[in-house]
Amino acid sequence: MHTESFIAELQSIVGPNHVLISADDKAPFLTDWRKRFTGKAIAVVMPASTEEVAAIVKCCIAARVPIVTQGGNTGFCGGATPYPSGHEIVLSLKRMNRIRSTDIANQTMTVEAGCILQSIQVAAVETGHLFPLSLGAEGSCMIGGNLATNAGGTNVLRYGNARDLCLGLEVVTAQGEIWHGLKGLRKDNTGYDLRDLFIGSEGTLGIITAAVLKLYPLPLSQWTTLVATNDIPSAIALLGLFQKRAASLLTGFEMMTQESLDLCASHFPQMANPLSNKPPYTILIELSDHESEEHVRLLLEQILETALEDSLVSDAIIASNLSQAQAFWQMREHITLAQAQEGANLKHDITLPLSSLDQFMQSTDALMRSAYPGIRIINFGHLGDGNLHYNIAPPKGVDPHAFNQAEETAIHELVYAQVEQYGGSISAEHGVGQLKLGGLRAHRGAVAHDMMKAIKRALDPDNILNPNKVVSI
Ligand SMILES: Cc1cc2nc3c(=O)[nH]c(=O)nc-3n(C[C@H](O)[C@H](O)[C@H](O)COP(=O)(O)OP(=O)(O)OC[C@H]3O[C@@H](n4cnc5c(N)ncnc54)[C@H](O)[C@@H]3O)c2cc1C
């Protein structure tokens, strides 16, 4: 491959201004959000249309240059970061940010992959609808990235993952063909579900260029409460109580340990827990109602009354206005930001059956604390989905880079062995990328892993799309 003529060809497809080749211009695209992975790339290419994406793929096949597709670059697994070899290009979809159409009768919106998640939420509200995908990075992550990672977030309990919110896709294949799968159908049993194959494939099977998204009626009223619980069994019983009494009105159920909120408050003092006496577990609960403000407030108060009588909770604060509700959510979301400010921490984005959660936490905490005295376990997550962010930080005051490679590996192995023992998953919502590539075969088992490799070989025989992410062939 002759680099200069390859770059000239890319420039002829997207225009010279949209092929970044200087080190300074490329730099923001070459390191991931957590600053854990840094790579190199021949160029960062920014197409403006699906046809341009298809032409770029054909150009890359001819030159044998692999493509790392990138959305908002907020992923946690290094999936959007090229490898240090410098033989790849980064394909940024940030210019493909049009909302193509809204179909009110069908309750769908068709958007391009580079739309920022928040801009889709806002556009949905403008039509009187809700697009329920919601996560801490929503101001910068893009819908293509959300679908490529099958993102979760805080509303999964009620509305499902990104996969559940998507009815159709437009995809550029590894051959540079365009698959027009943008039908907004809620039923379509015409053979293998290609849409579901691309969702969650992290840019390894195709490049998502547009999607049909499901819209929902906008709730009339939302009420948020923070409650204190002493232990995980109480928190799970509380979840059951809310599911029984509030049913589909329950839209959020987030758990934060005292240690995670202490860390948050140490970096963001304005985000201190308003509940007194630092409860071991603080639960953030949200109800959304389509009937009336009065109806949902009353329901919330009644459920909390039962929870207090049954000693499931020891304290509760109901947000009295929108800004207090937002402050509760910000406290939850700032835990991740506090971790980023604190420096290196070892993340484990895991799910477990709710029935095993308590045993998992008790035994893993005990193993961890005895192996690494003083270690901080920053544990929080989407409890309603059984999803924990079981993160490990060195003891307070110790250099945040204190973990050496051997310790890092041992800590991951300890957590993942526990996850296996309790029937969980080593990636709940963040994906695999390069971070968990090595552990996937052991976790999924040889049969599943071989099927994944066969799919990758069939759809991308030249291994041109994000090679050595998720699976290596
Ligand atoms: C503060 C914070 C909070 C977060 N909270 C959550 C959370 O609650 N739940 C959750 O699930 N995640 C969360 N994340 C992780 C992250 O935001 C999500 O994984 C998000 O979906 C990634 O979107 P992105 O556009 O940034 O994708 P990127 O990071 O750019 O890419 C992620 C992967 O998708 C691929 N990709 C990107 N765009 C496309 C495309 N158009 N076609 C094909 N492949 C593509 C990339 O190659 C890469 O493998 C959080 C991140 C941050 C920083």
The ligand as an ORCA input file, in Angstrom:
! r2SCAN-3c Opt
* xyz 0 1
  C     -19.532      8.981     32.173
  C     -19.886      7.729     31.426
  C     -20.996      6.992     31.795
  C     -21.348      5.831     31.081
  N     -22.458      5.145     31.475
  C     -22.831      4.053     30.766
  C     -24.010      3.337     31.114
  O     -24.713      3.654     32.077
  N     -24.351      2.285     30.349
  C     -23.601      1.884     29.272
  O     -23.979      0.919     28.589
  N     -22.472      2.532     28.948
  C     -22.060      3.595     29.653
  N     -20.925      4.249     29.306
  C     -20.058      3.717     28.228
  C     -20.313      4.367     26.844
  O     -20.846      5.628     26.947
  C     -21.227      3.515     25.990
  O     -20.572      2.298     25.716
  C     -21.657      4.161     24.662
  O     -22.684      3.374     24.111
  C     -20.541      4.288     23.645
  O     -20.963      5.152     22.593
  P     -19.888      5.966     21.741
  O     -20.611      6.684     20.657
  O     -19.032      6.792     22.609
  O     -19.061      4.768     21.110
  P     -17.480      4.646     20.911
  O     -16.778      4.640     22.220
  O     -17.011      5.614     19.913
  O     -17.404      3.167     20.285
  C     -17.744      2.041     21.040
  C     -17.669      0.781     20.139
  O     -18.660      0.861     19.131
  C     -18.068      0.852     17.826
  N     -18.839      1.809     17.020
  C     -19.059      3.123     17.280
  N     -19.878      3.647     16.354
  C     -20.176      2.647     15.481
  C     -20.975      2.553     14.305
  N     -21.629      3.608     13.838
  N     -21.028      1.363     13.650
  C     -20.375      0.270     14.112
  N     -19.593      0.309     15.218
  C     -19.502      1.480     15.891
  C     -16.622      1.227     18.033
  O     -15.806      0.668     17.021
  C     -16.351      0.628     19.399
  O     -16.064     -0.743     19.270
  C     -20.551      5.404     29.997
  C     -19.434      6.151     29.623
  C     -19.101      7.299     30.317
  C     -17.890      8.082     29.874
*
